[in-house]
Amino acid sequence: MIDRRKVLSAAAALAGAAAPAWAAGPRAKAPAPHDLTGVWTNGWYTWLERPKEFNALVVTPTEAEAFEAPRRALNGDLLDPHDTLGQATSEFPDQGPGLARIRGEIRSSWITDPANGKVPWTEDARARVRPHSEPLEVYDNVEERPSDERCLTASGAGAPILNSHDTNVIQIVQTPDSLVIVAEKNHDARIVRLDGAAPRPGETASGFGGWMGVSVGRWDGATLVVETTGLRPGITKLNDSLSLSDRSRVVERFTRTGPKEISYVFEVDDPTLFTHPWRGEMVFRPAEGLIYEVACHEGNYSLPSILSAARQGNQAPARGR
C-alpha cells in the first residue's frame, strides 16, 4: 500500500517547500490559547457512530488492538468483497494511526451523547433518510445524484466536521475578525465571522446561507464557540447516513489544548430529524505535511456517462430472432 501523504510530503520537501508559518519558531512550541491556525487532521479509525464491535464509548487496549489489527494493511479500512474494481485501494485510504485517543481514553465513536453512540433519529426521519441502508439510487436527472458524487460537498469543512476514508486534512486560517476552515477534499472553505453577531439581513437569502450555512463565532475564554444555521436543505450531506436540513443548528467548540492538539466538541439539534440534541467529541492533531489539491472530476465528466448508462439500462432487452 502506497502512503499517499508521505509520498507527497517527500515530493514537497525535494521541491524546497517551506513549512507553514504555524509550525515554525516559538509559536509552535507555545501557541497562544486563541490561535487555532495550522494544518490539522482528524483521520482516525473512529467514526461518528459506534460500530457493532463495541458496547461502550471507552474501549480497552485489548479491544482496540483486535479492532485495529485487521485494518492496518489498508490504513483503517477492511477489504470490501463487493469492491471488484479495487476502488478502495486505488483511492489511498488514510485514516490515521488507529482509534482516537482523547484525554488518554480510547474512543469507539465521536458521539458521546446518547450513550449508545447512535444518532437519535425520529421515526419519521428514519423512514425518510434510511440511515445505515443502501442509498436510494436515482438516475433521472443530475440534481438527484448525491451532492458528494457531484463534487459539491464533503465531510471536511462543514459543521460538524467529520472524518472520512481519505482526505482528512483541514487548514485553519485565522484573522482578528474571521476564521476560515478549508477542507482538503473538494476545497470547501467555511468562513466563520468572529464578531458573535446574529446572521445579517440578506446573509441567509431564501432562508439559508451558502453551501455550508452561516457560521458565527465568539470567544468564551480559550474556547471558540461557533454556531451554524441556514443550512441548504437537501445539500448538507455529511456522510452516507447523515444529512442535515434548513432547521438544523450546529454548535461547535474549538479549544487549543497544546501545540499538537485541538479539542473539538459539537452539538447538533434539529427537531425535524432528531428526537433530541446529540453531542460528539473529537481531537485534531497536526497533519504530516501540507494540504494538497484533490481533483474531483466526477461532477464534470462522469455524470453524462452515469445518466446515459441508466437510460440504456431502462431499455427493454433486444428480442432474439
Buried (B, 14 or more C-beta within 10 A) or exposed (E): EEEBBEEBBEEBEEEEEEBBEBBEEEBBEEBEEBEBBBBBBBBBBBBBBBEEEBEBBEBEEEBBEEBBEEBEEBBBBEEEEEEEEEEBBEEBBBBBBBBBBBEEEBBBBBBBBBEBBBBBBBEEBBEEBEBEEEEEEEBEEEEEBBBBBBBBBBBBBBBBBBBBBBBBBBBBBBEEEBBBBBBBBBBBBBBBBBEEEEBEEEBBEEEBBBBBBBBBBBEEEEBBBBBBBBBBBEBBBBBEBBBBBBBBBBBBBBBBEEBEBBBBBBBBBBEBBBEEBBBBBBBBBBBBBBBBEBEBEBBEEBBEEEBEEEEEEEEEEEEEE
